[in-house]
Amino acid sequence: MESIIKFENFSFKYMNQSHPTLKNINLEIKKGEKVLIAGPSGSGKSTLGNCLNGIVPFSKDGGFKGTLKIKDIEPYERSIFEISNYVGTVLQDQDGQFVGLTVGEDVAFIDENNCVSREKIHEDVDVALDLVKMKDIRNKSPQELSGGQKQSVSLAGIMRSPAEILLFDEPLANLDPESGRRAMKLISDIHEKTGKTIIIIEHRIEDVLEEDFHRVVIINEGEIVANDSPENLFKKDIFRKNGLREPLYIEALKYAGVDIKNSNIYPLEKSVNEENKNKVKEWCLKYKEHSKEIKKDILSIENISFSYDKKKELLKNIDFSLKEGEILALLGNNGAGKSTLSKVITGIEKEKKGDIKLFGESLKKVGIRKRGETIGYVMQNPNHMITQETLLEEVKFGLKIREIDNIDEKAKEALRICGLYEYRNWPVTSLSYGQKKRLTIAAILALNPKILILDEPTAGQDFRHYREFMNFIKSVANRGVGIILITHDMHLALEYCDRAIVLCQGELIGNEKPSIILSDEALMKKANLKETSLSKLGKCLGISPEDVMNTFIEFESFEVKNNG
């Protein structure tokens, strides 16, 4: 196959940085290949993508060394419009993607630019939206959509691109688990049917590699540290060394004593044999589940219902409690009502029926500002929260308006916790999407809330920062703070949450331990949740999926913690 992309000794440095973000990149991608580019936050993987699609240097200035060629052009010497004929892109930040006033107009944009007939445009838009299950929102404004719906519409739009190369920057970031699985399947179908070159930039290794890839390119600190098939890289144990997470089933096999280097382990079905089955069974017997101390309720949601009009209830008789020191996962498909519920709890929206009680006291007459003193809320999209120019100013802002003492030190400590202290004087505009997420979390943590609601807190975070942050969240919970995590990440719910509640079409359909929720096939299907590879491993080996998941949690909690 001929090369369609070629980097030769390529380096790039942003104007406001002292060191290059990309260093001596030598990479060749063949026409028709499907390649995953992975790396920790700040590794340079998104910058590499931006060099391909023209965002660098047309939106972000910097200096180049070496060469980059896409087919017969050097992208940084052409216009961004010319480059779009070679590289079609789905951005990580969906709000920067939309150009139409409605979903239909946005998906039709490429056809309109190519002077396609009106009848053909309508047909193409219907086909594209139907494939991503978004046909019924064709006439909605993009601003009305949830993060997951925006991502799905972006996928529909890119399907209309005539470009030979399709670049997806973190396509799973805001999708519910089942929608993410469908999105990856859709991308694979596009690849198979069109023969286009597919490049995906992601750090969610397990979800992405459920589909076949020719290669995985791992970038760390601006350099390519690995470039090989997924199976070979799993055997080299290179993912964890570079701040990335392997599929959970591979971690479980390692914990159970399976010789990964000399075994077939990818895909999952290849790992099924009698020896592995016996090792996993012995492992499950060794680690028994430990019960947690039951604490009193800190927040009570009592038969809450909510609607914007009288026609459709977005929340219907929601009833649950949050205990002191509990980490509660709020799960469900895109549009299930998760973000709406959090807005009602914080007072951004007012319930139509029911009551919310904090420490046993009703919040009916308590406004947003007063609730904000005890209930911290971090939105899904960081761009909706950031108001200041530098990181330090952003974290100090909330402390200032509340006239809290020791503002400077508290702000710096919050930045240290979230791994952003070294960037404290940087302009916010220079941050990646994932770093902006951490900044908004730091700003809320500095206020020392009693209840913390985090909407997709780990979206866009690499494994190292994910683990550091979630360990911090556990330490916050251990001090008695109640935490609600609105998440599509089944791994997070399983490993870090004491309990999970599940919403579907505004109704509460599950309220149990995460391992029980994620073993209930009917419930998962109804709520667009996705089975973890741990559960699949259990089924393949003839072991209870719940036993495998609970053993994994206990092993991580006790063995890994105690042995560092």
Phi, psi and omega in degrees: 000143179281154178284138175249338176226135179215117172260132176230114180045046188269129176228151178215138179228127175293153184299326185267012180241151182272338182238151180297143173278325175242135185230119172048054180282122173238109186209133178237129176240125184278154177300130178087359179284158174239113191235134173260127174252118185233157178173161179292168178302133180080009183285339182109001184294319178290325177297320177300317177297321180292334174290329180286319187264001174094356176302322166259122011256008190284337176245335181229119185282152176179179182247142181250152165222152181080196184228152172223127178233134171246109189054248185252015181236157168254109192303325183287356176254003179245174176280158180294332177293317178298318182297326182296341175284343178258321186233117173263138189231138165252116185282155175292320179269100188297329183297337177274003187260331191276140178233343182268158178281338176230167178301315180299316179298321182294315180293331182280353189305314183293317178299320180297319178296333180265014175057038176287147182297154182302316181298318181291323178300311180300319180295314181297318180296317179299315181297314183295315181290327178294323180296329180258014176061039182236016185297327184285352179249021184308322186264006179279154172284143177304331182289344179275350189273154171286168179302318180293321178294321177300318180296320179295319179294322177299320177296320178298319180296318183292336178297338181274355184289137176277356185297145179283339181244128176246124183247124181243114180264105181050061184293344183263001192305323186237018182263144172292162189305314182290322176295324176296318178298317179294321180298315179296322178294320179296316178299319178296321179295318177301316180299314183292320185280329186255338184073012180290156176280126183247127175237122179243128175257113184206158172241357178275080190300313184300313183292320182290316187277015166288339173260157182286141174227145175293317185211159169239126176253120180256128179246136175215133181051040174082001182238152175281120182253348178200148181203093188200179177290154179305314184298315180297322180290324177297321181289335179276353178058041187267341184295307181299323181298340182242032172071023180241158182252133174285165171305144184300326182294328178290319175300317181297318178299320177296314180300328181278357176092016178286137179282094186297321186294332184245023180235157170279120185231350184221130356290179189307318185301333180290339184277359184277111172204169187295320181298314180295322178300315181295320181295319180291322177299314179298320179298317180296327180287331186286325186252109182263150181288141177252136180276151181259153177296134179276126182247170183281160180291137175254330181223133178237125176256115189243102175051049182282133171231150182207143173206153175278336176219183183272358185277318187224124176277124178275335174229135185230106173051052180282129185218113175195172179229160175238129183265160175302131177074008181267141172254116186246126176271133175251108188249161176152166181287166175302132180084008182286340181116009184295309181292325177298317179299318180294327178291325177292318180298320183277350180092001176297322173241155183252128179298148177271336181208152178095189184212155175238128181239134177246119185053036177084355181257133181295143179257012184304323183257013181258124184277181184299313184298314181293319178297326182297343178287336181239339182244110178266135183232122177251117184290162180294316182263114183297334181293343179276355184243332188281131182232343186257168187277321181245165182297314182297318179298322181296315181288327181286339188302309180296326178292322181296312186290343175263000178055047180274145180286162176053046184303311186298313182291321179295321179294317180294322179295320178297321178292323176298314182302320183267011174071029184237006187300319183295343180257014192304329181259009178285153170290141181301328182297342182273357183277153171285169179300317180296322178292325175297322177301314181295326179296317180294325177293318178301320182296324179282318181300328180298338183274355176056058182287161176271331175232137181237122176249119183242117181268109182050059186294332185257004178299129180082004181262137174285171188297320181298312180290326176301311183290317178300315182293315182291327174296324175294318179300321176298320179293326176295315179299323180296343177269006176100000179284132175274135187232130174247123179250110173276115190211152170257000185270103182294330179296316180298313180300317183291315188277328191242348186258139179284330185207158177226137168247147186237127176254145174213120182051042175082002180246149177276117183244357179203140179206087188205177171301144180305322181295329177285316178302315186277006172252356183264097186298318182296317180294317181298319179295317182296322186261009180062029174276168186233135179296135178282162178291339175294316178296317179297321178299314179302315180297315181297326182267000180074028180245145180306122178305323180295322178297316180297316180295315179296321178298317179300315180298314182294319179299312180298318185291322187255307183292306184295319180296313183290330182258010178073000000 
